């Protein structure tokens, strides 16, 4: 853990500059607006250790999969979000020296992320090698009011000198991904312009041929007046700038306003990109920094009205959940069905920036509770649009008859993960997508979704499970061979309990969906049966037989479900007995040693008990929790929140609070020593679930919201707001009791601690 950030309810504060933490801070202080985003890189030159990163939603590159031994069915490429052209550059040269925090003495450094307003601020005093002292104050934002606009306010105040400064304001498309093979670059130049007040570069991605136009303009003011200065425009390969020489006067602040327009061919015709970018840029500059910022803040004000979770009496806990909500909302706005949620959002490139099962298992509940139902619907429609590709993915592995295997990692519906044990074996992702359909309908009441989109997806997934399962003559049971469960510290196991359980559940739910659509919309039902060549009697009979005779490992003596065959053969040494220098295991141990150990990366059996907790009594959940949690190292960001929810349900208040701090401050405190690669965006939704489903005990049963809340001893109160079927309910829990307020909608019945009340 690294606890160098100050605690504050609405801000993330870094006081003093430690270059060793710079990459971590670049991740944590990242900005985004759903259309684009960037790591918190410095505007000025920095020759120290940094991970430069600017990203544009939907733009990716299909890098060639590289393996030692090609296997049939292996993905042809590994998709990666691309480090896109950078628009933030403001290089300062005074005399012979560049302003470079690597080369200067730095005092009074402060970096602040104002989450309430979506603003990144930085200030410091730098002493150049020749003794000149200059004070810098910088602020920037990616506009939430216009996802194609960004703005910077950068002020320079000389403290002990007067001299000319050379200011370079650039657009740089000559960028490289951190994970590129052999430093390969993925952009080619299409066009560029550079003239007074404008620098513009249009670049194209190799292979995928996305076009991105990045254009900048600027204004400079000092002592209340516009400063023109001596300027020139420059162009070179994949780069354009304006260089302005201006006088700096001792003690007088000079302010540079830089505006950017970033447009992609995903949203504009390629031939009109440059012209549209110029129009967008002109409008932004005409509005000015203050007006743009006011519109941006207004959007954040509305977001926080809907999404905020308040915690009284625990600043670390409050800061943690607001940071998680902030990153989620600037990553995904739900307005574009083509987009989804990458595990690093706009904060880094690890995992390729693609879509995982995290969206359905973790993110969907957050957006259901805090946003318009169309946002959750769009997340599901994203998968429906990719159903044809999911069927093709299954065909590559030998499945037939419309069986669908959704990819572990994707940008466009094709599987593009480059680790075979995950690509071929971590098939529980199919179950997460099926459960998301159920969860969405359970929450919204939108049963029509089954007729429109849901049933077709469920049918493809159930067909996959039906073919993937094997009948064991020895056991006289159906078994699930050669899988990897959520716990990725076990590969190629047989009968992973979670995978087998969710497979059976999916076939059960698909049968229910068939019955509903047949009755609700016979025309669509008959059309679907014909188009998918669905043999209802034959296929559903097999599903029923599988569910009836599925092998689900259980140890009767211990009273626990077996994570997989042979788990009890391991040496069961609790995590508490590991040496601190052995953690995290994935950075300290060999993979061979990890696979032979008993240690669990993330909730596995407990993942199933969380999703289906209404099917298991508390005693069963408690026995499994007591057995598996002490063996869990929580080295997946997805793990702690599940443990919060289950610990809350069975009354383990201290464990729930411990796990809450871990999930809410995972990146802020760098628990797993990997925040420098980017924040864990998708798991951040689990922090919201930890409060709402964990401490608040929120569930949906029979079309009603149920709450069974408790308050951690460390808190005075907490509150959250829920959107549910046209109602907006605020729940506040304190030492004195529970208060429910209906903020909008008609009177609604809730179930609080087992009793029905009308709000």
N, C-alpha and C positions, 0 to 999 in steps of 0.2 A: 504493500500500500504506500501511496505517496500523498501526503496530506499537506500540500503547499498552497492550496487555494483557500482564500478567506471565506468564512461562512456569512451569508447574507440571504435574506428572504427572496429578493428579486434579482440579485446580481451574482455573477461569477467573477471573482476578483483575484488577480495575480499581482502581488506586490513585490517588486524586485524581479530582476531578470536573471534566471539561471539557464544558460544555454543547454544544459543537459535535459531540461524539461521542455524545451521549445517545441519539439514535435508533438508531445502530449498536449500542450496548450493550443497548438495549431488545430488539433482535432476538436478539443473541447469548445473553443471559441468560434467554431465554424458558423457560417451564415448560409441561409438558403431561402427560397420562396416557392418551392414546388416545381418551378421551371428551370432554375439554375441555382448554383451554390458554390461555395469555395471554402477552403481551409483558411485559418486565420493567419495567413502569411503577411509579412510586412510589406507595406507599399514601397518603401525604399529598398535599395540594394541590401542584401544580407549574404555574406560569404560564409557564414557558419552553417551548422547542421540544420537542414530544413527539408520538408517534404512539400514542394509546391503543388497545389491542387485547385483547379477550377473545373466545374462539371456542368454539363447541360443535360437535362432530363431526356431520356429516350435515345441518346446518342451512344453507340457502342461499337466495338470492333470484335470480329470473330477470329481470335488468335488461334493458330493451328495447334491442335492437341499434340503434345509431345510425350510419347511413352516408349519404353524400351521394347515392348512386345505388344503389338496390336492385337486386340481381341474383337471378335465379331460383335457388332452392336455398340461398339465404343463410340462416344460422341466425336464428331468430326472436328469440332472446334471448342475452344473455351472462350465464352463471351466475357468481355470486360468493359466496364464503363471507362470512357477515355478522359484523360487529363486534357481539358479543352483550352483554347486560347485564353490567355490571361489579360484582363483589362485593368488591373489595379495598380500597375507600375507607376510610381512617382519617384524617380531617382533624383537625388540632390547632390550637386557638387559645388563646394565652396573653396575657391582657390585651387589648390592641387589635390584636394582630398574629397573622396566620396563620403557621404553620410552612410556609414556601415557599422551596425552595432557590434560586429565582430572585431572591427578595427578601432573603435572608439571606446573611451571610458564612459560608462552609462550610470547615471544617477537618477533617482526618483522614478524609476520605471514602474508603470502601472498599466495593466491591461484589464479591461472591464467588459463583460458581456451583459448588457442590460436586457434581460429577458422580457420585461414588461413592454419594452418599446422595440425590441428586435434590433438593437444597435450595438455595434462593436466599437469600443473606444480604447485609445492607447495614448499614453503621454510619457515623456522622459526628457532628460537633459543629457545631451551628448557632448563630450569634449573631444574635438578632432585632434589628430596627431600634432597639429601646429598650435594647439592651445585654445582655439576658438570654441566657445560654448554656444550651443544652440538648443532652444527648447522647442519640442515638437508636440503637437496635440492632433491626433487623427481620429476621425469617426467615419464609419461607413455602414451601409445597409444594402441589402437586396430587397427591392420593393415588393411588399406583399400586395400592394394595390395594382401593380403592373409587373408581372413576372418576368418581363424582358428588360427591366431597367435596374441599374445600380448606381449608387452615388457615393462620393467620398468628399469629406471636408478635411483638409490637411493644412495645418497652420504652422508657420516657422517664425520663431522670435529669437533674433540674435541677442545674447546676454552680455557679451563683452567686446563686440566688434561691429563694424559696418563694412560691407563688401558686397560684390555681385555674387549671385548664385545662379548656377545653370540647372534648370529644371527640365527633366526629360519625362514626358507623359506618353506612355506607349501602349500599343496592342501587340502582344507577342504570341504567335501561333507556333513558334518553334519549340514545342514542349515535348516532354517524354513521360511515359508512365513509369511509376516506381517498379512495377512488375514486368516491364517489357523484356522480351528476350533479346539479348545481345544489344541492348540500348536502341532497339528499333523504334523509329518514330512513325506515328500512325496518321499524320496529317500531311496533305499536299496543298500547295497554294492554288487558289482559283483566281483571286484578284486582290488588289490592294490599292489604297489611295492614301496620300499624305499631302495635306495643304494646311494653310493657317487655320487653326480651329477644328481640324478634323484629322483623325487617323483611323483607318478602316482596313480590316483584313477579312476576306472570305476564304475559308479553308474547307477542304473536303476530306472525309475519312477514307482511308484505303478500304477496298472491298465493299463496305456497306454504302459508301458514297453519300453519306449525310453531308449537308452543307451547313456551316455555321458562319454567320457574319457577326463580327464584333467591331463596334465603332465607338469612338470616344471623342469628347470635346471637353472644353474647360473654360474657366474664367478665373482671374486672379484679382484680389482686392487687398488694399493696404490703406490704413487710415481712412477708411470709408470711401475710397476711390478705386476705380478700376485701374489695374496696372497692365499696360500692354507689353512692355519689354521688347527686347529684340528676339525675334523668333525665326525659326526655320523648320522645314518639314523634311523627314528622312524616310527612305524605304530601303529595305533589304529583304532577303528571302523570308517569307512568312512573318514579316514584321513591318510595322509602321509607327512613326512617332511624331510628336511636335517637341522641339527643344526651344525653351524660352530662357533668355538671360534677363534677370531682374535685379534691381538694387535692394539689398537688405539694410535696414537702418537699426542701429543698436536700440534695443528696448521696444521696437515697433513690430507688431504682429502682421505678418503677411499670410493671407488665406488663399489656398488653392482649392477650387471646387472642380472636381472631375466627375463627368457623367458618362455612363456607358449604356449602350443598347446591345443586347445579345439575342439574336434571332436565329432560329434553326429551320431547316427545310421540312421538319416535322409539322410546322405550323404556317409556313409561307412558301409560295412557289419559288423555286431556285432563282429564276430570272428576276424576281422582284425583291430578293433578299436585301441587296445593298440599298436600293431606293427606300424600301420600307424601314430599314435600320436608320437611315438618315432622317426620315420623317419622325421616327420614334425619338431619336436623339435630339432633334430640334425642339420637339415638344417638351422633353425632359429639361433641357437647358433653359427654355423659356419659362417653365414653371419655377425653376430654381430649387436649390437644395431644401430650403425650409418648407416650401409647399409640398414637394415630393415626400419629405419626411413626415409631415402632418398627415398626409393620406395613408402612408405606410403605418403610422401609429394607430390611426383610426381602425384599420383592419385588425391589428393586434389587440386593440381594446375589445372588439367584438369576440375575438377568439377566446380571450381570457374569461369573458363573461360566461362562455359556454363550457370551457374546459378546466377552469382552475380548481385545484384541490387545496384547501387551506389546512394548515396544521399549526396549532397554537402550543407554544412551549418547547419546541424542538427545532431550532433553526437549521441544523444539518439535514433533518428529515424533510423540512419544508423546501429548502434549496434543492434537494435531490429530486423531488417529484416535479417541481416546476421546470427544472432543467430537462428532464425526460419529456415532459409535455411539449416544451418549447421546441426541442429537436424534432419530435414527431410532426408537429404542425407546420414546421418550415420545410419538412421533407416531402410530405404528401398532403395535398389539399382535396383530393377526390373529384376534381373537376374533369379529368381526362381519363376515359376508360382504357386508353392505351398504356397508361403508366401504372406502375406498382411501386412497392416499397423495397428498396435494396437494403441489405443488412448494415451498410455503412452510410446510406443516404448520400449527402453531399460532403461528407467529412473525410473520405478516404477511398482507396481503390481495392482494399482487400476483399476477397470472395468475389471479385469481378463486378461488384455493385449490382448483381442480378437479383431476381426474385427467388425466394426460398419458400418452404412451407411455413416459415415464421409468420407470413402475412395472415394466413388462415387461422393458425393456432393461437397467435398472440395479438396481432394488430387489429383484426376485425372486431373483437369485443370492445376495444377502445373507441373505434370510430362509430360503432353502433350506439354507444352510450353518450357520445359527445357531439355527434354531427347529424345532419339530415340523413334520413334512411337511404337516400340515393348514393351516398358515399360508400356505404357498405355494399349496396347493390352493384356499384361499379367495380368493386374489388372482386365480386363473384363473376360478373360478366366478363371480366378480364380472363378468367379461366374458361368460361364457356367459349369465348372466341378462339381459344387455343385447343379446343377438344379434338379437332381434326389432327393437329400435331401430336396430341397425346396418344391418339390411336396409332399414328405413324411410329411414335417412339416405342410403343408396345410391339408393333409388327417387327421392328428391327431386332427385338429380343426373342422373336418366335411366337408371339401371341397372335390370336386370330379372332375373327367374328366380332370385330368392333371393340375388343378389349382396349381400355385406355390406361396408360401409365403416364401420369403427369410428371414432368421433369423435376429433378431435385433443384436444378438451377436453370434459369431461362431468362432470355430477353424477348423472344418471339414465339415461345411455345415449344421450341426444340430443346432437347436435353443438351446442355453444354458444360457439364461438370467434368473436371479432369482427374478425379480419383475414382478408380473402378469400384472400390468397396462401397462407395456412396452412390455412384451412378447406377449400379446394378442392384444393390441390396437394400438401400435405405428407402424401401417402398412404402413405409408408413405414411409418407407424404400424401399418398392417395387418400388415405383415411382422413387426414386433416382437411382436405378439400371437401370431402363428403360431409364431415362434421360441420364445416363452416356453412354449408347450405342449410343444414338443420338448425344451426345456431342463429343464423340470420332470420329464418322464418319463425322460429320460436320467439325471438326478440321483437320483431316488427309485426308479426301476424300476416305478413305478405305471402300467403299460401299460393297466390297466383304465380309466384316465381317458379314453382315446381312445373307448372304447365308450360310456361314460357321458355325456361332455360334449365332448371334444376334437374328434372327427371332424366333428361338426355345425358347429362354429366354423370349422374348416379348410376345409370345403366352401364355406361362404359367402364366405370370404376368397378362395379360389382362383377362384370364379366371378367375383368382382370383378376380379381381375387379368386373367382371360381376356377380359373385356369392355373393360377399360381400355387394353389393349395394341392398337396399330395395326399393320397390315402395310404396309410401305413398298415400293411398286413400284420405286422408284429404287434402293433398297439391296437389294431382295429379302430383306429381313430384317424381323422384328418390332421395333417401336420403342415407346418410352414418351415421349409428348409432354406438354409443359406441366405439369411437376412442380417441386416444391421439395424438395430433399434435406435431410438433417440440417443441412447448412450453410445457414442462413437468410440468409446474405449473398449468396445467389443465388436469384432468384425466377423462376418460369415458364421453366424451362430444358427442353431436350429431352435425353432419354437420360442422366439421372443414373445413374451406374454402380451406386451402392448400391441405389437403388430398383428398378432393373431386375434386379439380381442376386437380391435377396431375394424378388422376385416369382416368378422362376423356381424358386428353392429351395422356396418355399411350395407351388407346384404339384407339385414332386417329392415333398415330404414328405407332402402330402395323398394322393398315389397310394400311398405306403407305408402310410399310416394306413388307407386303404380296404382294402388287401390284408390288413392285420392284423385289422381288425374283422370282415371277411368270414369269416376263418378262426376267430377267437376267439369270436365271438358272432354266428352267422348270423341269429338272430332279430332282434337289434337292428339288424344291418346291413340286413336286408330292410325293417324298419320305417322306418329312416331314408331309404332309397331311395324308399319310397312317399311319406313325408310331405314330402320335399323335391323330389319329381318329378325325381329324378336320372337323367339319361340317361348311364349310365356310359361306354358305348362312344364316343358322340359327344363328350362333354365331356372325357374323359381323352385321347382322340386329339388334340384341339385343344391340351390342355396339353402333351402330348409334342412336338407340332410347334412350339409357342412356345419351349419349352426348347431344342429343337434349333437353331432359327433366330433366336434372340434376338440383337439387336445390343447388344454390350457394348463400348463404346469403349475402344480401347487404342492407345497410341503405341509401335510396335515399336522405334523408334530409342531412345527413352528407357527403354523397358521398364516403362512405368507404365500403369495403367488411367486413363482420362480421366474426371474428375469429372463432366463433362457435355460436350455438343457445344460447341465453340468456346472451351474453357477455355484452350487454348494460344494463342489470339489475344490474350489479355490481356498486359499488361506485367508480367512476373514479377519483381517486386522483393521480396526477402525482408523479413520483419517486422523484422529487425535494423536495417534502414535507415530505419524509420519514426522520426519525431521523438517523443520522450516526450510532448510536449504534444498529440500527435494521438491518444493512447490514453485511454480505450477509444474505438474508432472510433464505436460506436453513440451515444456522447454528444458526439462532437466533429465528425463528418463528416455531410454530407447523405446521405440514403438513395440518391440518384442516384449520388453518388461511390462509396459502398460497393459498390453493385451492379456498377459498371463496373471495380472493382478486382479484384485477384487474391486478396484476403485472405479467409481461411476462418474462420468463426466457431467451428466445432467439427469434430471428425473426421467425414469423409464417406466417401470411399473407404476410409479407415483403419477406419471403423466396421464396414464389411463384412469387412475382413481380420481384425479382432478376432473377430467372431462366428463366422467360418468359417475360422479359422486352420489347422484341420486339412486344409483343401483347397488350401493354398498353401505352397510351400516358403519357407524363411527368406530366400533370395536375393530372391524376389519381394516379400516383405513389406519387406525392407530397402530395395529400390529405391523403392518407393512411399512409405515413411516418409521417406527422404532427400529426396524431391521435395516432399511435401505439408507435412511438419511445419514447415519454415522459412517457409511461407506462412500458417501458422495462428496467429491472434491469441488463441485460447483464451478468447474473450469469452462463451462458453457455459460454464456450470458443468459440463456433461456431457463436456467435451472432454479435460481433462488425464488422467483415469483411463484412458481408452482408450490414450493415448500411453504411460502408465506400463507397461501390460500388453504392448504391442507392443515398446517399447524394451527391456523385460526379456527378451523372447523372442529378440531379435536381438543381445543382448549390449551394449546401450548403457546401461551402469550409471549413469553420471552424468546422462544425460538422464532416465532413469527416476526417479532420486532428485529431480531438479529438478521434474519434473512431479508427483511424489508430494507434495512440500511445497506445491505450488500447489493440488492437489485437497484435501489434508487441512486446509490453513489458508486456504482460499478466503474464508471468512467471518471467521475470527478476525483475519486481516490485511487484510480488505476489498480483495482483489485487483482486483475489477472496479468498485469504487466504487458498490456497490448494496446492501450488506448492510443499510442502514437500512430497506429495504423488506421485510426478512425474510430468514431463512437459506435456503440452497439445499438443502432437505431431501432431495429425490430423488437429487441428485448425490452426497450423502454416502455412499450405498451404494457408489459408485465408489471411495471411499477404502479401504473394506474390500476390494474387489476388487483394488485396486492392490497391497495387501500379499499377499493370498492367491493371486490369479491372476497377479499381476505378479512380485513378489519370490519368492513361494513356488512359482510355476509350476504351480499346481494346475489340472488338467483331469480330466474324466471320460471314459474311453474303455473300451468293451467292458465296462461295468459295474464298472470299478475306478477308484479314485482314483489319479491320476498326479501326482507332484511333481518339479519340476526347479528346486530353489531356488538362490538366491544371496543374499548379504548385502551391502547397501550399505557402502561403506568407512567411512561416518560412524557406523555402528552396531556395538555389541559383540555384540548378539544380538536376535532377535525371535521371538515365538511366537504361534500362533493355534490355535483349537480348531474342529474341523469335525464336524458331525453328518451322518452318511451311512449311510442304509439300516440303521438300528438300531445303528450303531456310533458311538462318540464318539472321535475321534482328535485328539490334541494334537501339533502339530509345532513343534519348537524348532530354529531355525537360528542357529548361532554361527560364530565364526571357526574353531572346532575341528571343526565338522561339523554333521550333521543328526541330531536325536533325534526318534523317533516313539514316542508312548505311547498305548496303547489304554485309555481311561478307562472305557469300558463297552461291552457287547456281546461277542459271540463273537470269537475270533481272526479276523483279516481280512487278505487279501492287498492290498498296495499296490505301486505301481510307483514306485521312487525312482531318479531319474537313469537310467532305462532298465532297471533291474534289479528283478525281482519279489522282494518280501520279505513275510514273514508277521509281523504285529504281534500 
